[in-house]
Every structure is written in C-alpha cells, then in structure tokens.
Amino acid sequence: MSGPLDLVLLWHMHQPDYRDPATGEFLFPWVYLHALKDYSDMAWHLEQRPGVHASVNLVPVLLDQIEDYDRQFERGELRDPLLRLLAHPDPDRMDEAERGVVLESCFRNNHARMIEPFPAYRALHQLYLHCQESGHVGYSYLSGQYLADLLTWYHLAWTGESVRREHALVVQLMTKGCGFSIEDRRALLELIARVVRGIVPRYRSLAVSGRIELTTTPHQHP
C-alpha cells in the first residue's frame, strides 16, 4: 500500500561551551568556524528553496557563544586566540607560545577536503611536515609570512560554499594564494565577523517567514 509520506527534517545545532570559566578565553574555535561554514550554508540552502521547510534545534549554549563572538567583534576585544593571531600586525614578532598555537591549530581539519584541494595550503602543510622531521629546531625556520599565510588559509578553507559564492574576497584571496598582507587578513577577519553576526538574524528571519520551526533543548544539552 502506497501513499504520501510525511517527512520532518530536524537539524540539530549544538556546540559545548569552549570558554575558560575563569578568563572567558575561548579554548577551541569550533563555534565561529562552524558558523562560518555549516550554520551559514544551512541558512543559505533554506533561503534559496522557499518550498522546503525544516525544524532547526538551536541549543542555548551555542547561541550564547555566537552572541559572545558578536560582542567581541563589536568591541574589537577578541578572546579567541586564532582570531587575535589572524589579525596580528607583525607575525615575525609572535612569541613561541603564539607560534605554537598557529602550528598546532591550523592543520586541525579534514585534510582530504580542506587542505588537499588547495595547492598553496598543501604546500604549507608539506613544509610543516618537513620541519617536523627535523625536530623542534626545524620550526624556527618558519617565517612570520609563513604563519600569516597559514592562518589565512586555515580560515579560507573553513568558509562555507555559500560564503565563497557571495563574497568575492574569498575567491580573491584564494587566487592570490600566498604573501597575504595585514590588510588581507584584516579584511578576512571582517568577513568572518559579518558572517558570524548574521547567523542569528538569518535564522530568526527564516522562522518569522514560516520557513523553519525553531526548537530548543536544555541550556548545556548534556
């Protein structure tokens, strides 16, 4: 016996709290990175298809952190180490701890999908592996420009498909490939801020228009 099938699409969006309770410093960047890629892309797909309806579950602790990033961007007081380092005025003057954060963080992704497709990013990774074989001393040969390019490519690779389509800056920087300036990096930071700050208003607009139904769960979603 056949007949119409009622299908409910429920997208569950959740991140744990990555903030240090004593300092407010973000220990991991996953909230803003997933906002830049996944949450923005999902909103875009729903915006592009008026006939598609879905339910979106937004966990309060995720919204808290997105709003926290909104305030950081507005005040220019970044408590996320990677965002601060992306905007560092002179990467040659990064101290050992800052260099360590860049090198430990900026290859932490899906290599097959986020490094291998981009020759310039792949070359940065190959150089890193070569230095790794030389032991800790090998990292001292990595210049400030290397760190600047690595930080830029890490964030470019995390941009969602919709962000790449709608913001020419991403394509311009990917085409440039290397030698990113402080102006390039600040422009990328401004784009990240724009995308992250737009997440909540976009989902609010989708809900008001009846395109999505918003649901929620307990604050920390244990």
C-alpha positions in Angstrom: 0.0 0.0 0.0 1.5 3.3 -1.0 0.6 6.9 -0.1 2.1 10.3 0.8 5.0 10.2 3.3 5.2 12.9 5.9 8.9 13.7 6.4 10.2 16.0 9.1 13.8 17.4 8.7 15.3 18.3 12.0 18.7 19.9 12.1 20.4 19.8 15.5 22.9 22.6 16.0 25.0 22.3 19.1 28.4 23.0 20.5 29.6 22.6 24.1 30.9 25.7 25.9 34.5 26.2 24.9 35.2 29.2 27.2 37.5 29.1 30.1 35.2 29.9 33.1 38.0 31.9 34.8 39.1 34.1 31.9 36.4 33.9 29.2 39.1 32.9 26.7 37.9 30.5 24.0 39.9 27.3 24.2 38.7 26.0 20.8 37.4 27.8 17.8 34.7 25.4 16.7 31.7 27.8 17.3 32.8 30.5 14.9 34.3 28.1 12.4 31.1 26.0 12.1 29.2 29.3 11.9 31.4 30.3 9.0 30.9 27.0 7.2 27.9 24.9 8.3 25.4 27.2 10.0 25.8 29.8 7.3 25.5 27.2 4.5 22.4 25.6 6.0 20.7 29.0 6.3 21.6 29.7 2.7 20.1 26.5 1.4 16.9 27.2 3.2 16.8 30.7 1.9 17.3 29.5 -1.6 14.4 27.0 -1.5 11.1 28.5 -0.5 9.3 25.2 -0.8 11.5 23.4 1.7 10.5 23.5 5.4 12.6 22.2 8.3 12.9 22.3 12.0 16.1 23.7 13.5 17.1 22.9 17.0 19.4 25.6 18.5 20.9 24.8 21.8 21.2 27.8 24.2 24.9 27.3 25.0 25.6 27.6 21.2 23.6 30.8 20.9 25.3 32.2 24.0 28.7 31.7 22.3 27.6 33.1 19.0 26.4 36.2 20.8 29.6 36.3 22.7 31.5 36.4 19.4 29.2 39.2 18.2 30.2 41.3 21.2 33.9 40.6 20.7 33.7 41.7 17.1 31.7 44.8 18.0 34.1 45.9 20.7 37.3 44.7 19.0 38.3 42.7 22.0 39.0 39.2 20.8 39.1 36.4 23.3 39.7 33.7 20.7 43.5 33.1 20.2 43.2 32.2 16.5 41.2 35.3 15.6 43.7 37.5 17.5 46.6 35.9 15.7 44.8 36.2 12.3 44.8 40.0 12.9 48.4 40.1 14.4 50.1 43.2 13.0 53.5 41.5 12.7 53.7 37.7 12.7 57.5 37.9 12.7 57.2 39.2 16.3 54.9 36.3 17.5 56.3 34.7 20.6 57.0 31.0 20.9 53.6 30.3 22.5 51.7 32.2 19.8 53.7 30.4 17.1 52.8 27.1 18.8 49.1 27.9 18.7 49.3 28.6 15.0 51.2 25.5 14.1 49.1 23.2 16.4 45.7 24.6 15.2 45.9 25.4 11.6 46.2 21.9 10.3 43.4 20.6 12.5 40.8 19.9 9.9 39.8 17.3 7.3 42.9 17.2 5.2 41.3 15.5 2.2 38.6 18.1 1.9 40.2 21.2 3.3 43.9 21.1 2.5 44.5 18.8 -0.5 42.2 20.7 -2.9 44.3 23.9 -2.4 47.9 23.7 -3.8 49.1 26.7 -1.7 47.7 25.3 1.5 49.0 21.9 0.7 52.5 23.4 0.2 52.3 24.9 3.6 51.4 21.5 5.1 54.3 19.8 3.3 56.7 22.4 4.6 55.4 21.9 8.1 55.9 18.1 7.8 59.4 18.6 6.5 60.2 20.8 9.5 58.6 18.2 11.8 61.0 15.6 10.6 63.9 18.0 11.6 62.7 18.1 15.1 61.6 21.2 17.1 64.5 23.3 15.8 63.1 23.0 12.3 60.1 25.2 13.2 62.4 28.1 13.9 62.9 28.4 10.1 59.2 29.1 9.5 58.9 32.9 8.9 56.2 35.3 10.0 54.9 35.3 6.4 54.5 31.5 6.6 52.4 31.9 9.8 50.4 34.7 8.2 49.7 32.6 5.1 48.9 29.5 7.3 46.4 31.5 9.4 44.8 32.9 6.3 44.4 29.5 4.5 43.1 27.8 7.6 40.2 30.3 7.7 39.7 30.3 3.9 39.4 26.5 4.0 36.7 26.8 6.7 34.5 29.2 4.6 31.2 27.6 3.5 30.3 27.2 -0.1 27.7 29.9 0.2 30.3 32.3 1.7 32.6 31.7 -1.2 29.8 32.3 -3.7 28.5 35.5 -2.2 31.8 37.2 -1.1 34.4 37.9 -3.8 37.1 38.4 -1.1 37.3 34.7 -0.5 38.0 34.0 -4.2 40.4 36.9 -4.4 42.5 35.6 -1.5 42.4 32.0 -2.7 43.6 33.2 -6.1 46.3 35.2 -4.6 47.5 32.1 -2.8 50.4 33.4 -0.7 52.1 36.6 0.6 49.0 37.7 2.5 49.3 41.2 4.0 47.9 42.6 7.2 45.2 44.3 5.1 44.2 40.9 3.6 44.0 39.3 7.0 42.0 42.2 8.5 39.6 42.0 5.6 39.1 38.3 6.1 38.5 38.9 9.8 35.9 41.5 9.0 34.2 39.0 6.7 34.2 36.3 9.4 32.7 38.8 11.8 29.9 39.7 9.2 29.1 36.0 8.6 29.0 35.1 12.3 27.0 38.1 13.3 24.4 37.3 10.6 23.7 33.8 11.9 21.0 34.5 14.5 19.2 37.2 12.4 19.1 34.9 9.4 17.5 32.0 11.4 15.2 34.5 13.1 14.0 35.7 9.7 13.5 32.2 8.4 11.4 31.4 11.5 9.3 34.6 11.2 8.6 33.8 7.5 7.4 30.3 8.4 10.2 28.6 6.5 11.6 26.9 9.6 10.3 26.0 13.1 12.8 26.7 15.9 13.1 24.2 18.8 15.5 24.1 21.7 16.8 21.9 24.4 18.2 22.4 28.0 20.9 25.0 28.1 24.1 22.8 28.2 22.5 19.8 26.4 24.4 17.3 28.5 
